[in-house]
């Protein structure tokens, strides 16, 4: 999986990509760790809520905004 940021292609893991996709589909929203885990890692049965911190730390930013145009 890859994403493009400011013209630069960045490789991501499947979980990082799913997190980015979820966040971009819900701009300007705030989520709890549990909400993100349930949305991004529903199949992970042995994951703590703090695990999402690792994925958030690996991707750029915590908030996505739709550019005004």
PyMOL commands that set and color helices and strands:
alter all, ss='L'
color gray80, all
select helices_A, chain A and resi 14-25+33-40+51-58
alter helices_A, ss='H'
color red, helices_A
select strands_A, chain A and resi 2-5+8-11
alter strands_A, ss='S'
color yellow, strands_A
deselect
rebuild
show_as cartoon
